[in-house]
């Protein structure tokens, strides 16, 4: 709820120029009290400001080729290649004859959503820099029931070995035989512990692959 659209402080001349939000006219003042008030407002706004570089870089962490692994409603392993460029998403579902789906990237609260023709892929923004992420998928495509299904899946920046993908996927869901758990699937509380050795191994591979001799 900023009060000013422009604030210019010219210290050498003890001068300030300001424009109230929603107005075109600018006010010039040499009043010390007014200048101090404008400086306070300026410092508040500056603390929230983001550089143009920061804004342009904000979504670059996703710009890449990603690999998707999930089991569908028939317990068949799905494998897809996802290309993200800015807000544009292209998903090529390799396990379904290279069928392609288009989509768009959105940031909603603290989540990243890939809203595509295949369905909605979601993961936490806090995990955006992880090379292997656990995501959820809501989709009604390419399953025998043709009804909406919710899946846990892996989104990886590196190509996983099939055994590794299978081991991670089989560890995702809490499987306690508890009546209170029957109505929902919950992500295993041990998932960070399960992922840690895989992250270390694949991150090491990436570092070695990108290493350049001096």
C-alpha positions as CSV (number, residue, x, y, z in Angstrom):
1,X,0.0,0.0,0.0
2,X,2.7,2.5,-1.0
3,X,1.7,6.1,-0.8
4,X,4.1,7.4,-3.5
5,X,4.7,6.3,-7.0
6,X,7.9,8.4,-7.3
7,X,10.4,9.7,-4.6
8,X,13.5,11.6,-5.6
9,X,15.9,12.7,-2.9
10,X,18.6,15.2,-3.9
11,X,20.8,15.5,-0.8
12,X,23.3,18.0,-2.1
13,X,20.6,20.6,-2.4
14,X,18.4,19.5,0.5
15,X,15.6,18.9,-2.0
16,X,13.0,16.2,-2.5
17,X,10.6,15.6,-5.4
18,X,7.6,13.3,-4.9
19,X,4.4,12.1,-6.6
20,X,1.5,10.6,-4.7
21,X,0.3,7.3,-5.9
22,X,-2.5,7.7,-8.5
23,X,-1.6,11.3,-9.3
24,X,0.4,12.8,-12.2
25,X,1.5,16.1,-10.5
26,X,4.9,16.1,-8.7
27,X,5.7,18.1,-5.6
28,X,9.0,19.8,-4.9
29,X,9.9,20.5,-1.3
30,X,12.8,21.9,0.8
31,X,11.0,21.3,4.1
32,X,13.3,19.2,6.3
33,X,10.4,17.5,8.0
34,X,8.8,16.6,4.7
35,X,12.2,15.3,3.4
36,X,12.6,13.2,6.5
37,X,9.1,11.7,6.0
38,X,9.9,11.0,2.3
39,X,13.2,9.4,3.3
40,X,11.4,7.0,5.7
41,X,8.9,6.1,3.0
42,X,11.8,5.6,0.5
43,X,13.7,3.3,2.9
44,X,10.6,1.2,3.5
45,X,9.9,0.8,-0.2
46,X,13.6,0.1,-0.9
47,X,13.5,-2.8,1.6
48,X,10.8,-4.5,-0.5
49,X,12.3,-3.6,-3.9
50,X,13.7,-6.2,-6.2
51,X,16.3,-5.5,-8.9
52,X,15.5,-6.0,-12.5
53,X,18.2,-8.7,-12.6
54,X,16.5,-10.5,-9.7
55,X,13.1,-10.4,-11.5
56,X,14.6,-11.6,-14.8
57,X,16.4,-14.4,-13.1
58,X,13.4,-15.5,-10.9
59,X,12.2,-18.3,-13.2
60,X,15.5,-19.3,-14.8
61,X,16.1,-22.1,-12.3
62,X,13.3,-24.0,-14.0
63,X,14.6,-23.4,-17.6
64,X,15.9,-26.8,-18.5
65,X,15.1,-30.3,-19.6
66,X,13.6,-32.3,-16.7
67,X,12.7,-36.0,-16.3
68,X,9.5,-37.1,-14.8
69,X,9.0,-40.6,-13.2
70,X,5.7,-41.8,-11.8
71,X,3.5,-44.9,-11.6
72,X,0.1,-44.5,-13.2
73,X,-3.2,-46.0,-11.9
74,X,-2.3,-49.4,-13.5
75,X,1.1,-49.4,-11.7
76,X,3.0,-48.9,-14.9
77,X,6.0,-46.7,-14.8
78,X,5.5,-43.4,-16.6
79,X,8.5,-41.6,-18.0
80,X,8.4,-38.2,-19.6
81,X,10.8,-35.4,-20.7
82,X,9.7,-31.9,-19.7
83,X,11.1,-28.8,-21.3
84,X,10.6,-25.5,-19.5
85,X,11.5,-22.2,-21.2
86,X,10.3,-19.2,-19.2
87,X,6.6,-19.8,-18.6
88,X,6.2,-22.3,-21.5
89,X,6.1,-26.0,-20.7
90,X,6.3,-29.0,-23.1
91,X,5.8,-32.5,-21.8
92,X,6.7,-35.5,-24.0
93,X,5.3,-38.7,-22.5
94,X,7.8,-41.3,-23.6
95,X,5.8,-44.2,-22.2
96,X,2.8,-43.2,-24.3
97,X,4.4,-43.0,-27.8
98,X,6.0,-39.6,-27.3
99,X,2.6,-37.9,-26.9
100,X,3.2,-34.2,-26.3
101,X,1.3,-31.9,-23.9
102,X,1.7,-28.1,-23.6
103,X,1.4,-25.9,-20.5
104,X,2.3,-22.9,-18.5
105,X,4.3,-22.2,-15.3
106,X,2.6,-20.4,-12.4
107,X,3.7,-19.4,-9.0
108,X,0.9,-19.6,-6.5
109,X,1.6,-18.6,-2.9
110,X,4.6,-20.9,-2.0
111,X,4.0,-23.5,-4.7
112,X,5.2,-23.9,-8.3
113,X,2.4,-25.2,-10.6
114,X,3.0,-26.6,-14.1
115,X,-0.5,-26.4,-15.5
116,X,-0.5,-28.6,-18.6
117,X,-2.8,-30.6,-20.8
118,X,-1.5,-33.7,-19.0
119,X,-2.6,-32.3,-15.7
120,X,-1.3,-30.1,-12.9
121,X,2.2,-30.8,-11.6
122,X,2.9,-29.2,-8.2
123,X,6.0,-28.8,-6.0
124,X,7.1,-26.4,-3.2
125,X,8.9,-23.3,-4.3
126,X,11.4,-23.9,-1.4
127,X,12.6,-27.0,-3.3
128,X,13.0,-25.3,-6.7
129,X,16.8,-25.7,-6.7
130,X,16.9,-29.4,-5.8
131,X,18.0,-31.5,-8.8
132,X,15.6,-34.2,-7.6
133,X,12.2,-33.1,-6.4
134,X,9.1,-34.9,-5.2
135,X,6.0,-33.5,-6.9
136,X,2.3,-34.3,-7.0
137,X,0.2,-34.7,-10.1
138,X,-3.5,-34.2,-10.6
139,X,-4.6,-35.7,-13.9
140,X,-7.4,-37.4,-15.8
141,X,-5.3,-38.2,-18.9
142,X,-3.8,-41.5,-20.0
143,X,-5.4,-43.8,-17.3
144,X,-7.8,-46.6,-17.9
145,X,-10.6,-45.1,-15.7
146,X,-10.4,-41.7,-17.4
147,X,-11.2,-40.2,-14.0
148,X,-9.0,-37.7,-12.1
149,X,-6.2,-39.3,-10.2
150,X,-3.6,-37.9,-7.8
151,X,0.0,-39.3,-7.9
152,X,3.3,-38.6,-6.3
153,X,6.1,-38.4,-8.8
154,X,9.8,-37.6,-9.2
155,X,10.9,-34.5,-11.2
156,X,14.6,-34.7,-11.8
157,X,17.2,-32.5,-13.6
158,X,19.3,-35.6,-14.1
159,X,18.5,-38.9,-15.8
160,X,17.9,-41.4,-13.1
161,X,18.8,-45.1,-13.3
162,X,15.6,-47.1,-13.4
163,X,16.3,-49.0,-10.1
164,X,16.9,-45.6,-8.3
165,X,13.6,-44.2,-9.7
166,X,11.8,-47.3,-8.6
167,X,13.3,-47.3,-5.1
168,X,12.4,-43.6,-4.5
169,X,8.9,-44.1,-5.9
170,X,8.2,-47.1,-3.8
171,X,9.2,-45.2,-0.6
172,X,7.0,-42.1,-1.2
173,X,3.7,-42.9,0.5
174,X,3.1,-43.8,4.1
175,X,1.7,-47.3,4.1
176,X,0.6,-47.8,7.7
177,X,-2.5,-49.9,8.1
178,X,-4.4,-47.3,10.0
179,X,-8.1,-46.5,9.4
180,X,-7.4,-42.8,9.7
181,X,-5.0,-43.1,6.8
182,X,-7.5,-44.8,4.5
183,X,-9.0,-41.6,3.1
184,X,-5.7,-40.0,2.0
185,X,-2.2,-40.6,0.8
186,X,0.5,-38.9,2.8
187,X,4.0,-38.3,1.7
188,X,6.4,-40.3,3.9
189,X,8.0,-38.3,6.7
190,X,11.3,-40.0,5.9
191,X,11.4,-38.7,2.3
192,X,14.3,-36.3,3.0
193,X,16.3,-39.1,4.6
194,X,15.5,-41.4,1.6
195,X,16.4,-38.8,-1.0
196,X,19.7,-37.6,0.6
197,X,22.0,-40.4,-0.7
198,X,20.5,-40.1,-4.2
199,X,21.0,-36.3,-4.2
200,X,24.6,-36.6,-3.0
201,X,25.4,-39.2,-5.7
202,X,23.7,-37.4,-8.6
203,X,25.0,-33.9,-7.6
204,X,28.5,-35.3,-7.5
205,X,28.1,-36.8,-11.0
206,X,26.9,-33.4,-12.3
207,X,29.8,-31.6,-10.7
208,X,32.3,-34.1,-12.2
209,X,30.6,-33.8,-15.6
210,X,30.7,-30.0,-15.6
211,X,34.3,-29.8,-14.2
212,X,36.8,-28.1,-16.5
213,X,40.5,-28.6,-16.2
214,X,42.4,-25.4,-15.6
